[in-house]
Every structure is written in C-alpha cells, then in structure tokens.
C-alpha cells in the first residue's frame, strides 16, 4: 500500500546455509510481500541508516535500542524475553503492525 518492506537479518553465511536464499524462500512460501532482503546485518542500525528506514520492527532490544538512537521510530515485537520492557511500543501481531503503520500515516 505504498510502503517498501525491507527484511534485515543478522544471519550470515555458514557451511551449507545460505541466508539470502533461505530467507527469500521462507517469505515466498508464506506469501509475504517484500522489496528487499538484507543479510549479515550485524549492525542493524547501520543498515537502517544506509537504507533510510522510516520504521523499524524487531524483537531484539539491542537492535531496537540502537535504531531508536538514530531517531527512527521503532516497534518491539513482543516475545517472552522482552515482554518486561517499558521503553518501547510493543506489538504482538503483524495485523497490529499494520494498524500502527496506518495510524502513523494519518
């Protein structure tokens, strides 16, 4: 709906594992639309800066904190290991992410 979707993963190459191919296969097998997949992004904040990301969603407090320090709005995808965080806005489903994006566009 007018937004670009980038998937940024820290996954890197290892023997018999190809992160780009496996990520794309997963997205396509699950009918997830995307515009770009970025792999081996150990520093997701740097990747966000380089790609001019306007909203970052992740379940890692480390990455969400680093990206937020750039002034980029962030959403923390809630899991049992980050549910006690009080600093960031939590989301629990992709439908909720969609609603937040629609809210931001107003």
Rosetta blueprint (number, residue, H / E / L):
1 X L
2 X L
3 X L
4 X L
5 X L
6 X E
7 X E
8 X E
9 X L
10 X L
11 X L
12 X L
13 X L
14 X E
15 X L
16 X L
17 X E
18 X L
19 X H
20 X H
21 X H
22 X H
23 X H
24 X H
25 X H
26 X H
27 X H
28 X H
29 X H
30 X L
31 X L
32 X L
33 X L
34 X L
35 X L
36 X E
37 X E
38 X E
39 X L
40 X L
41 X L
42 X L
43 X L
44 X H
45 X H
46 X H
47 X H
48 X H
49 X H
50 X H
51 X H
52 X L
53 X L
54 X L
55 X E
56 X E
57 X E
58 X E
59 X L
60 X L
61 X H
62 X H
63 X H
64 X H
65 X H
66 X H
67 X H
68 X H
69 X L
70 X L
71 X L
72 X L
73 X E
74 X E
75 X E
76 X E
77 X E
78 X L
79 X L
80 X L
81 X L
82 X L
83 X L
84 X L
85 X L
86 X L
87 X L
88 X L
89 X L
90 X E
91 X E
92 X L
93 X L
94 X H
95 X H
96 X H
97 X H
98 X H
99 X H
100 X H
101 X H
102 X H
103 X H
104 X H
105 X H
106 X L
